[in-house]
């Protein structure tokens, strides 16, 4: 029984959107830090989320956490030159995902 509970908890952690957010935020932060080493550099990022795979779940469930993953004051985007393009497949419905609250380009 204890093994079952442990396995269930590990599976839930594996499929939780927080895992996707942690990986995305760490990757983008590393790219930003590298870009900031030279003033003429800019970040141009195409971020693609396929609705199934390593993170499990569906595009409907993961789209908003994916978009929100790099939203925050600790991400030092230069809004005059950095650009992020999101692609989510299958495309979520408007009620499932929004870009309205984003603080980055």
C-alpha positions as CSV (number, residue, x, y, z in Angstrom):
1,X,0.0,0.0,0.0
2,X,2.7,2.5,0.9
3,X,4.4,1.9,-2.5
4,X,1.0,2.6,-4.2
5,X,0.7,5.9,-2.4
6,X,4.2,6.9,-3.2
7,X,3.8,6.0,-6.9
8,X,0.6,8.0,-7.0
9,X,2.2,11.1,-5.4
10,X,5.2,10.8,-7.8
11,X,2.9,10.5,-10.8
12,X,0.9,13.6,-9.7
13,X,4.1,15.6,-9.3
14,X,5.3,14.5,-12.7
15,X,2.1,15.6,-14.4
16,X,1.7,18.9,-12.4
17,X,1.9,22.1,-14.5
18,X,4.4,23.4,-11.9
19,X,7.0,21.0,-13.3
20,X,6.5,22.6,-16.8
21,X,6.8,26.0,-15.3
22,X,10.0,25.3,-13.4
23,X,11.7,23.9,-16.5
24,X,10.5,26.7,-18.8
25,X,11.5,29.5,-16.3
26,X,15.0,28.0,-15.7
27,X,15.6,27.7,-19.5
28,X,14.5,31.2,-20.3
29,X,16.4,32.8,-17.4
30,X,19.6,31.1,-18.6
31,X,19.0,32.5,-22.1
32,X,18.3,36.0,-20.8
33,X,21.4,36.0,-18.7
34,X,23.5,35.0,-21.8
35,X,21.8,37.7,-23.9
36,X,22.5,40.4,-21.4
37,X,26.2,39.9,-21.6
38,X,26.3,42.0,-24.7
39,X,24.1,45.1,-25.2
40,X,23.3,44.3,-28.8
41,X,21.9,40.9,-28.1
42,X,18.2,40.2,-28.0
43,X,16.1,37.2,-27.1
44,X,14.0,35.8,-29.8
45,X,12.2,32.7,-28.5
46,X,9.6,30.4,-30.1
47,X,8.1,28.4,-27.3
48,X,6.1,25.4,-28.4
49,X,3.8,23.3,-26.2
50,X,2.4,20.1,-27.6
51,X,-0.6,19.0,-25.6
52,X,0.8,15.6,-24.6
53,X,4.1,14.0,-24.0
54,X,6.6,14.4,-21.2
55,X,4.4,16.7,-19.1
56,X,1.2,14.7,-19.7
57,X,-2.1,16.4,-19.6
58,X,-3.8,18.3,-22.4
59,X,-3.1,21.6,-24.2
60,X,-6.3,22.8,-22.5
61,X,-4.9,22.2,-19.0
62,X,-1.3,23.2,-19.7
63,X,-1.7,26.3,-22.0
64,X,-2.2,28.9,-19.3
65,X,0.5,27.6,-17.0
66,X,2.9,27.4,-20.0
67,X,2.3,31.0,-20.8
68,X,2.5,32.1,-17.2
69,X,5.7,30.2,-16.6
70,X,7.9,33.1,-17.5
71,X,5.7,35.9,-16.2
72,X,7.3,37.6,-13.2
73,X,9.4,40.5,-12.0
74,X,12.5,38.3,-11.7
75,X,12.6,37.8,-15.5
76,X,14.5,40.8,-16.9
77,X,13.1,41.1,-20.4
78,X,14.0,44.1,-22.5
79,X,10.6,45.0,-24.0
80,X,12.1,47.1,-26.7
81,X,13.9,44.2,-28.3
82,X,13.1,40.8,-26.8
83,X,10.4,38.7,-28.4
84,X,8.6,35.5,-27.4
85,X,6.2,33.7,-29.7
86,X,4.0,31.0,-28.1
87,X,2.7,28.0,-30.1
88,X,0.3,25.7,-28.4
89,X,-1.0,22.6,-30.2
90,X,-3.8,21.9,-30.4
91,X,-4.8,25.6,-30.1
92,X,-6.7,26.2,-26.9
93,X,-10.0,28.0,-26.8
94,X,-9.9,31.6,-25.8
95,X,-11.5,30.8,-22.4
96,X,-8.6,28.3,-21.7
97,X,-5.7,30.7,-22.2
98,X,-5.0,34.4,-22.3
99,X,-2.0,36.6,-22.8
100,X,-3.6,39.7,-21.2
101,X,-1.7,39.6,-17.9
102,X,1.8,39.1,-19.3
103,X,4.6,41.4,-18.3
104,X,7.0,40.3,-21.0
105,X,7.1,40.9,-24.8
